[in-house]
Amino acid sequence: MKRKFATVLFLAAAACGGSKPKPAPVKTPDVAPVVKTPEAPKVEVPVGPTVAATIAEGLATPESVLFDAENDRYLISNINGTPLTADNNGYIATMAPDGTTVEKWIVGGANKVTLNAPKGMAIVAGVLYVTDITTVRKFDLKTGAPKGEIKVTGATFLNDLAVGPNDTVYVSDSGLKAGKADFEPTGTDAVYKIDTKAKAPKAVKVAKDKSLDKPNGLLVNAAGQVWVAPFGAKTIYMLDDAGKKGTAVELPGGGLDGILDTGKHIIVSSWEKSTIYAAPVGDTLIFAPLIENVSSPADIGYDSKRNRLLVPRFMDNKVEVYQLPAAK
């Protein structure tokens, strides 16, 4: 704050008396100097993501959140139990963008629906595709009615889905089974693709090898490149159509799950570090923490209409919606 000092006038007093000569007046400045306090430099404080909504009621082991742009809603896959149990009690819930309304929509065991442990989701031409242990199930995006299924022979833990050019759907198999204390590897680690336009769509192997490190999240970017976020490592990598690994980028933490492209950033979730990382899109991806202290962040989604990050908290039975800062 600037401080101003009052103007001080110094006047000389005239001496009187007899014949004594008058002393010369003392000359002083009319105005005292003004002392200015230097202004504090302007510092831009970066604004990070802020929580726009948190929802817990009506959710049971939420694994994935998908923005349904056509109907302006969030779809949430709920395992409702363990990820490998064929109990037909999984369900897809719908959530309003403001977080006020969550409703069960596609429910295992109701209306001729089979849904055991739903995980990744993708939308193609009015059809919702959902992974369910060893099967990819299809549902009408408007009514939720079943529209068939695609069994993936040899798979053990189908996980994520991503849509590529020509409406091709890519599917990851994390290659896991239930063990005595935790999940154990099965060696079926793979990425498949499905031609959804085919008369009889089926899963075709892109790559199948233990070196895929339990492939989890999938992303097909604007250039048609397939990126894999593996749960068994901390390095995302690119796969070509022949199944060969290409560019690889290491992150600070492993246990990778969701991966998405906002157009400005690539965002990846890490269970190991309870952190969501982001890297500006470019020739070189350099990841830094975007949101920290987020336990069990599973298959994240992106609301492109509102620039929001959708985070399912797998172990906490809730979903958090983060408002991302405007891109500069």
C-alpha positions in Angstrom: 0.0 0.0 0.0 1.3 3.4 -0.8 1.8 5.7 2.1 1.7 9.5 1.8 3.1 11.7 4.4 1.3 15.0 5.2 2.9 18.1 3.9 4.9 19.8 6.5 5.7 23.5 6.3 8.5 25.0 8.2 8.2 28.7 8.9 11.0 30.9 10.4 10.0 33.0 13.4 11.0 36.7 13.2 12.9 37.9 16.2 11.8 41.3 17.7 13.4 43.7 20.0 15.3 47.0 20.3 17.8 47.8 17.7 19.1 44.3 17.4 19.4 43.3 13.8 16.9 40.7 12.6 18.3 37.3 11.9 18.2 36.0 8.4 15.1 33.8 7.8 15.8 30.1 7.6 15.0 28.8 4.2 13.3 25.3 4.2 11.6 23.3 1.5 7.9 24.1 1.1 7.1 20.3 0.9 8.7 17.4 2.6 9.8 14.5 0.3 7.2 11.8 -0.2 8.4 8.4 0.7 6.9 5.6 -1.6 6.6 2.0 -0.4 7.5 -0.3 -3.3 4.5 -2.3 -4.7 4.6 -6.0 -4.3 5.3 -7.7 -7.7 2.2 -9.3 -9.3 2.5 -13.0 -9.1 0.2 -15.3 -11.2 -1.1 -18.1 -9.0 -1.9 -21.1 -11.2 -5.4 -22.5 -10.7 -5.6 -26.2 -10.6 -8.6 -28.6 -11.0 -11.4 -28.0 -8.6 -14.1 -30.5 -7.5 -17.3 -29.7 -9.3 -19.3 -32.6 -7.9 -18.9 -35.7 -5.8 -21.3 -38.6 -5.9 -21.3 -41.7 -3.7 -25.0 -42.8 -3.4 -26.1 -45.4 -5.9 -22.6 -46.5 -6.8 -20.9 -49.9 -6.1 -17.3 -50.4 -7.2 -17.4 -47.9 -10.0 -14.8 -48.8 -12.6 -15.3 -46.5 -15.6 -17.0 -43.1 -16.3 -17.9 -42.2 -19.9 -19.3 -38.9 -21.2 -22.4 -39.6 -23.4 -22.3 -36.4 -25.4 -25.4 -37.2 -27.4 -27.6 -37.4 -24.3 -25.4 -35.0 -22.2 -25.0 -37.5 -19.3 -22.3 -39.5 -17.6 -22.4 -43.3 -17.8 -20.8 -45.2 -14.8 -20.0 -48.9 -14.9 -20.5 -50.6 -11.5 -18.9 -54.0 -10.9 -20.9 -54.3 -7.6 -18.7 -57.0 -6.2 -15.4 -58.5 -7.4 -14.0 -57.9 -10.9 -14.0 -61.6 -11.9 -17.2 -63.0 -10.4 -20.0 -64.0 -12.9 -22.8 -63.0 -10.5 -25.0 -61.1 -13.0 -25.4 -58.2 -10.6 -23.3 -55.5 -12.3 -25.0 -52.4 -13.7 -24.5 -49.2 -15.7 -25.7 -46.0 -13.9 -26.5 -42.7 -15.4 -25.4 -39.4 -13.7 -26.5 -35.9 -14.5 -23.5 -33.5 -15.1 -24.4 -31.5 -12.0 -24.1 -34.6 -9.9 -27.6 -34.4 -8.5 -29.1 -37.5 -10.0 -27.7 -41.0 -10.3 -30.0 -43.8 -11.5 -29.4 -47.5 -12.3 -30.1 -47.9 -16.0 -28.8 -51.2 -17.4 -29.0 -53.8 -14.7 -27.7 -57.4 -14.7 -30.6 -59.9 -14.2 -33.3 -57.4 -15.3 -34.9 -57.0 -18.7 -33.0 -59.9 -20.2 -29.7 -58.2 -19.4 -26.5 -60.2 -18.5 -23.9 -58.0 -16.8 -21.5 -59.5 -14.3 -18.6 -57.1 -13.8 -18.8 -54.3 -16.3 -15.6 -52.2 -16.8 -14.6 -50.2 -19.9 -17.2 -48.6 -22.1 -17.3 -47.1 -25.6 -20.0 -45.6 -27.9 -20.2 -46.4 -31.6 -23.2 -45.5 -33.8 -25.8 -45.5 -31.1 -24.5 -48.6 -29.4 -22.8 -48.8 -26.0 -20.0 -51.4 -25.9 -19.1 -52.8 -22.4 -16.4 -55.2 -21.3 -17.5 -58.0 -19.0 -14.8 -60.4 -17.9 -14.4 -62.4 -21.2 -17.2 -60.8 -23.2 -17.9 -57.5 -24.9 -21.6 -56.7 -24.5 -23.6 -54.3 -26.6 -26.6 -52.2 -25.6 -28.9 -49.7 -27.3 -27.6 -46.2 -26.2 -31.2 -44.9 -26.0 -33.1 -47.7 -24.4 -30.4 -49.8 -22.8 -31.8 -52.9 -24.4 -29.3 -55.7 -25.1 -28.0 -55.8 -28.7 -25.8 -58.8 -28.7 -22.3 -59.8 -27.4 -18.8 -60.6 -28.7 -17.0 -63.4 -26.8 -13.2 -63.0 -26.8 -11.7 -66.5 -26.9 -8.7 -67.0 -24.6 -9.2 -63.8 -22.6 -9.3 -63.7 -18.8 -9.8 -60.1 -17.8 -11.2 -57.8 -20.4 -10.7 -54.2 -19.2 -10.8 -51.1 -21.3 -12.3 -50.1 -24.7 -11.4 -47.3 -27.1 -12.8 -46.3 -30.5 -10.4 -45.9 -33.5 -10.8 -45.0 -37.2 -13.7 -46.5 -39.1 -15.5 -47.2 -35.8 -13.0 -50.0 -34.9 -13.2 -50.8 -31.2 -10.0 -51.8 -29.4 -10.2 -54.0 -26.3 -7.5 -54.8 -23.6 -7.1 -58.0 -21.7 -5.1 -57.4 -18.5 -4.3 -61.1 -18.1 -5.4 -61.6 -14.5 -7.2 -64.1 -12.4 -8.2 -64.3 -8.7 -5.5 -65.6 -6.4 -5.4 -66.5 -2.7 -4.5 -63.0 -1.6 -4.6 -60.8 -4.8 -4.8 -61.0 -8.5 -2.4 -63.4 -10.2 -1.2 -63.3 -13.9 -2.6 -65.6 -16.4 -0.3 -64.7 -19.3 -3.2 -63.8 -21.6 -2.1 -60.1 -21.8 -3.4 -58.8 -25.1 -5.0 -56.0 -27.1 -7.8 -56.9 -29.6 -9.7 -55.0 -32.2 -13.3 -55.4 -33.3 -14.6 -54.2 -36.7 -18.0 -53.0 -35.6 -19.2 -52.6 -39.2 -18.7 -56.3 -40.0 -21.7 -58.5 -40.5 -20.5 -60.7 -37.7 -18.1 -58.7 -35.6 -15.4 -60.6 -33.8 -12.3 -59.8 -31.7 -9.1 -60.0 -33.7 -5.7 -60.1 -32.0 -3.5 -57.0 -32.4 -0.9 -58.1 -29.8 -0.7 -60.9 -27.3 2.3 -61.3 -25.0 3.4 -61.0 -21.4 5.6 -58.1 -22.3 2.4 -56.0 -22.7 2.6 -55.7 -18.8 -1.1 -56.2 -18.1 -2.6 -53.7 -20.6 -5.3 -51.7 -19.0 -6.3 -48.3 -20.3 -6.5 -47.7 -24.1 -6.4 -44.5 -26.1 -6.7 -44.0 -29.8 -5.7 -40.4 -30.5 -6.7 -38.1 -33.4 -3.9 -39.5 -35.6 -5.3 -43.0 -35.1 -2.4 -44.1 -32.9 -3.1 -46.7 -30.2 -1.7 -46.0 -26.8 -1.7 -48.5 -23.9 -1.5 -47.7 -20.2 -0.4 -51.0 -18.5 -1.4 -51.8 -14.9 1.9 -53.8 -14.5 4.3 -51.0 -15.3 4.7 -47.2 -15.3 5.4 -46.7 -19.0 2.7 -46.0 -21.5 3.5 -47.2 -25.0 2.2 -47.1 -28.6 1.1 -50.2 -30.5 1.0 -50.4 -34.3 -1.5 -52.5 -36.2 1.0 -55.3 -36.4 1.2 -55.4 -32.6 4.7 -54.0 -32.3 5.6 -51.5 -29.6 6.7 -48.1 -30.7 7.1 -44.9 -28.7 7.2 -45.4 -24.9 7.0 -42.7 -22.2 7.7 -43.4 -18.5 5.6 -41.8 -15.8 6.5 -41.1 -12.1 4.2 -43.9 -10.9 2.8 -47.3 -12.0 -0.3 -49.2 -11.6 -1.7 -47.3 -14.6 -5.4 -47.4 -15.4 -7.3 -44.8 -17.4 -5.7 -42.8 -20.3 -7.4 -40.0 -22.3 -6.7 -37.1 -24.7 -8.4 -33.8 -24.1 -6.9 -32.3 -27.2 -4.5 -30.3 -25.1 -3.3 -32.9 -22.7 -2.8 -36.6 -22.3 -4.1 -37.6 -18.9 -3.2 -40.9 -17.1 -4.3 -42.3 -13.7 -1.9 -44.2 -11.4 -3.0 -46.5 -8.5 0.5 -46.8 -7.2 0.9 -43.1 -6.6 -2.8 -42.2 -6.1 -2.2 -39.5 -8.6 -3.5 -38.4 -12.0 -0.8 -37.2 -14.3 -1.0 -34.8 -17.3 1.3 -34.0 -20.2 0.8 -31.3 -22.8 0.2 -32.9 -26.3 3.4 -32.6 -28.4 6.3 -34.5 -29.9 7.6 -35.2 -26.4 5.3 -36.1 -23.5 6.4 -34.9 -20.1 4.1 -35.9 -17.3 3.5 -34.0 -14.1 1.0 -34.4 -11.3 -2.4 -32.9 -12.1 -4.4 -34.2 -9.1 -2.7 -35.9 -6.1 -4.0 -38.0 -3.1 -6.7 -39.6 -5.2 -7.0 -43.2 -4.1 -7.8 -46.0 -6.6 -8.4 -43.8 -9.6 -9.8 -46.2 -12.2 -10.9 -45.6 -15.8 -11.2 -41.8 -16.0 -13.4 -40.0 -18.5 -13.6 -36.5 -20.0 -16.6 -34.2 -20.4 -15.6 -32.3 -23.6 -18.5 -30.0 -23.3 -17.6 -28.6 -19.9 -13.8 -29.4 -19.8 -14.2 -31.8 -16.9 -12.3 -34.8 -15.7 -14.4 -37.7 -14.5 -12.7 -39.9 -11.9 -14.2 -43.2 -10.6 -12.8 -44.0 -7.1 -12.9 -47.8 -7.4 -12.3 -48.7 -3.7 -14.2 -45.7 -2.3 -17.5 -46.3 -4.2 -17.7 -42.8 -5.5 -17.1 -40.6 -8.5 -15.5 -37.2 -8.4 -15.9 -34.6 -11.2 -13.1 -32.1 -11.5 -13.4 -28.8 -13.4 -10.2 -28.4 -15.3 -8.6 -24.9 -15.8 -9.1 -23.3 -19.2 -6.4 -24.1 -21.6 -4.1 -21.2 -22.5 
